[in-house]
Amino acid sequence: MTTTRVEVIVTGGGTAGHVLPAIAVARALVAAGHEPAAIRFVGARRGIERRLVPEAGFALTLLPGRGVVRRLSVRNVAALAGLAVAFVVALARFARWRPRVVVAVGGFGAVACSLAAVLWRVPVVVVNVDSVPGAANRLIGRFARLCCVAFAGTGLPRARVTGAPVRPEVLAVDRSREGRARSRQALSISAAGPLVGVVGGSLGARRLNDAALGLAERLAGRGAGAVYHVCGSRALAGVTAAARAAGLGDGVGFTYRVVAYEDRLAELFAAADVVISRAGASTVAELATIGTPSILVPLPGAPSDHQSRNAEFLRGAGAAVIVGDDEASGERLFSEVAALLADPGRLEVMGEAARGVARPDAAAVIAALVEAVAARTPTPAGDSPRRARRKKEDE
């Protein structure tokens, strides 16, 4: 019995913002001719990759441990101990896998695997989708062979601006009149009138969840329409109860739909007249690729305020409106949404502006760069770290 050798390790995750770009790169590698079995994901046990990666059809190895918090805390002692264990596990797995290249997308899971790659002399390619790199990518970028970045000016070394990779599902949707009707049908939205999407990220966002309920109540008073609210799994019970108390649901003229997580997010972005969202880099990239007007509420306290910079990228292009988190009430969002829905010409211009700054080929470009880096690997990955060092000394 023969098994396919692992050629590419894709490591990192934690949130959908890291995992979805990683899956996009992996699928681009498959489209370029690699067997899915030759691509293995390595993530963290606590991350959303536990569900998303197997659903995408790729093998997944989960490492122990948790991320370091950005303050003095006893949790960091356990986190560092977990990182050490994860590093040892990754070292042992490399001996069996013998990969040609590692693709690191950020998050706790990427650190141990990337450090193991250094000892095994396996080249690392960083994929950084945020305007400001996180701590993991700043560390890994120091010894990476190449850093593929979505935005210029990240400060990462050996950087190549490629854009943020998006999934084939994002590239496949259509915002024409007919395409939007198909997307509504896919989401089982039958209500006439405008559709507003509210997305707080895979973990949810309390501020947006509260504001979405207030927005839905006000929109329901205007007549036909719909709000499609992705609230996060932790908040579903509370949001559902609050919506029921407010009399929101699948009404005759107005529909309020709440879900914990939406796998068909591309369909929602295609169907919606406007989307209200946090400003994670993957979300920004998908909104741009599809051409969806948006109201962005950057996450306060995000590392280096990277979500504000992500949001400014779309606002600067004329594709988005920014509302500060402390101002994101139901009343304020209703005011912004009502102004946009009253001006279809502005919505059309915003959609065109979004598409104008998109890089729909980013995943394919990154996949080609990963292949090029792997092809230039001078030392067989099958050598042990000690043997590799001896070879280097003898050269």
Secondary structure, DSSP 8 states (H G I E B T S, - for coil): -------EEEE--SSHHHHHHHHHHHHHHHHTT--GGGEEEEEETTSTHHHHHHHTT-EEEEE------SS--THHHHHHHHHHHHHHHHHHHHHHH--SEEEE-SSHHHHHHHHHHHHTT--EEEEE-SSS--HHHHHHHTT-SEEEESSTT---TTEEE------HHHHH---SHHHHHHHHHHTT----S-EEEEE--TT--HHHHHHHHHHHHHHHTTSSEEEEEE--GGGHHHHHHHHHHTT-SB-SSEEEEEES--TTHHHHHHH-SEEEE---HHHHHHHHHHT--EEE---TT-GGGHHHHHHHHHHHTTSEEE--GGG--HHHHHHHHHHHHT-HHHHHHHHHHHHHT--TTHHHHHHHHHHHHHHT--S-TTS-HHHHHHHHHH-
